[in-house]
Amino acid sequence: MIRIEHLSKIYQTKTQVDALKDISLHVQPGDIYGIIGMSGAGKSTLLRCISFLEQPTSGSIFLDGTDMSSVSPRQLQEIRKEMGVIFQGYNLLMQKTIRKNIAFPLELNKTPKADIDKRVDELLRIVGLSDKADFYPAQLSGGQRQRVAIARALATNPKVLLCDEPTSALDPLTTRSILELLRDINRNLGVTIIVITHELGVVRSLCQKVAVIDQGSIVEQGLTAQVMDAPQNDITKLLISTAGGR
């Protein structure tokens, strides 16, 4: 599904910043894959590179065998339709209704209106917001806004859902409901999910596999249970102890 090989990202400012260093990961179809680390570890930069919102400095990212760095801009635009992105701050259009927010990527793709209406109704049912279609984002709770963001990310039937800290601003009960929704989407729609988070509880509850990132490098990866129950790296041990996991 997604294979990352020797990915690096360098920012040239007054000094060189190595944001990502030689990252290699393999996400299988149907995985819920967690990437966890402290603030500033490089998690969000990695997600932006996976989605090609930022161009990697070196290395390769393959989606279903296609090297995204080797295709034309037009081809890349088509490939990126296979990826839905859920941003940390929701990124909703505040002057548009919930229906219009979900419809927005379909309108950009020039999807016929009848097909848009059908798809939006389907997504509203999936995320449990059918009765909120004509509301505006300001009228919704944080958890409901996140559900809108999830519906919008699913609008074009992506194969992969990239989630950047999807529960960081939510209370524990709402977090549980969002994680259950993501689990249902993975199970019922067959969507592969990559979750960027600093919350150990999210990884334990949701993710089958996990990679731990520190200072731009992957320091540990594997099945979640194995990594969490027998951590090998000091950063993993620190994350677990800080969260009260051991």
Steps between C-alpha positions, in 0.01 A plus 500: 500500500744770620871433498745767614866450420785709643290816520669822611381859529742788542405862558757760402472803728794682654613152596407162357214324680477124447128457571485137379796262476500179298141396579392155377152360569263251338125541558298201380147523353247507784749606766427755768854626542602739776797737493572634846757734645561803715419852380747607233604143419404534132158331500303765313785559254492130420125510439534802269770319305292183471215704354744706291372820652874542540763369260748264668865594459599144418366146513186345355134462592308230318120475489390165358839465335509846339789724602329832572823694449543374144163597347388819330312770697175396332556134588590596856174693529309187399697279739437738790125445453570154643598665829262677736656731760353592839676808634558573867297824493210357294556760220128535436350779291323702766268684257372179344250250638603152603357364176701752297819422695471130422408570138795734442759245373236346273419841356870557434500170307201621297286209619138520375268659756274195530804285584623760749165508680490120520857473627457776758183338637688170527791659685272690737348165597843340546619771740164534677420858399201466269302740719779763484528534121381862491688613811821704486827393666465763775178329610672165557709357782866412449419133458231577243739724306751217493229271362437754223874505425502120482199499265665759275823297491299195390305684230709381206516136618871505593696184563697663781395735780778713651411634845706775664434497877128424445409504871745750650233765573228260618388382843542130586140399425500675163843355424360152558214562257734635229732201535201267472391682184848463347500131595162454330622679187802271484292188557194581290648706217840334477686831530862483613564754778820672611472689828751762612471552876684576823233315701600151606138413579400562138767261376412231754127527430501537122821399327610150404853615420708792619819687421671722757668811360758714680698793361396411148595131513299183553648346814263204541216338305291185494174358629352735758470238774861392458642852491291621794552191716873458435640838393862499387569871457531757777256739330236227481556423866467869583174532305358199683612612845375855444159365402494269800511197274747300707 
